[in-house]
Amino acid sequence: MSTRAWRNLAITLVVLLALLVAADRVGVVVAERVAGNTIKSSQDLPTRPDVDVAGFPFLTQFATGKYDKVTVTAHNVPIARTKLILSRVRVVLRKLTLSRDFSSVFAKTATATALIGFDNLSQALGATVGYDSSGRVKITKSITIAGTSVTGTLRTRPQLVDGALGFADTTVNNAGALGQAVIDALDNVVHLTIPLGGIPFKIRVQSLRVDATGVVIALIGHDVSYTN
């Protein structure tokens, strides 16, 4: 074969490879969008989540319906039966089976992290919540007594209590200088638990911690399925 023929063959192969890669990338974008619609509908999410299908090439996974890893990221997700809204939920699904039209998703395992931002936690508690230090938060609340606004502050540690968000190790700043009505108002904020069982994606809470971004929740699930 002549040098020119080899060159033409090489060019043809490069063009074919580029077309295959382009088709693969277009396929994964379409699949991620459709899978996002399925998850939005099945989990009653306010908006379509971002979906990332890992692995290359995509088309070989599509041909078998088997996928190693899919990551789903949703924002502003309400927790059922509470006033809490999750700023972000990121779910990593592994060992998946997806129907050809992506109307059903099945995963052997799911691991997730969810974030309750301090703004959302403040709205749910009716007080101003911010990060303190060492896994604790600072909660400030103002009440009006005889026409005078009085502000009190406490520090407390969010914790998991029987699958709910609760608080422990609470201290009130300058408790002796505050009236009983202010102390009672502060106590009412933390003497409650907020159920976390209404988080979507069929995953359950394992633990929670606090950092400068808010309350970070770790969750897990097994044999989860989402069907449109």
Sequence and secondary structure as in RCSB ss.txt:
>XXXX:A:sequence
MSTRAWRNLAITLVVLLALLVAADRVGVVVAERVAGNTIKSSQDLPTRPDVDVAGFPFLTQFATGKYDKVTVTAH
NVPIARTKLILSRVRVVLRKLTLSRDFSSVFAKTATATALIGFDNLSQALGATVGYDSSGRVKITKSITIAGTSV
TGTLRTRPQLVDGALGFADTTVNNAGALGQAVIDALDNVVHLTIPLGGIPFKIRVQSLRVDATGVVIALIGHDVS
YTN
>XXXX:A:secstr
  HHHHHHHHHHHHHHHHHHHHHHHHHHHHHHHHHHHHHHHHHT SS  EEEE SS HHHHHHHTEEEEEEEEEE
EEE TTSS EEEEEEEEEEEEEE TTSSEEEEEEEEEEEEEEHHHHHHHHTSEEEE STT EEEEEEEEETTEEE
EEEEEEEEEEETTEEEEEEEEETTGGGS HHHHHHHHHHHS  EE TT STT EEEEEEEETTEEEEEEEEEEEE
EE 
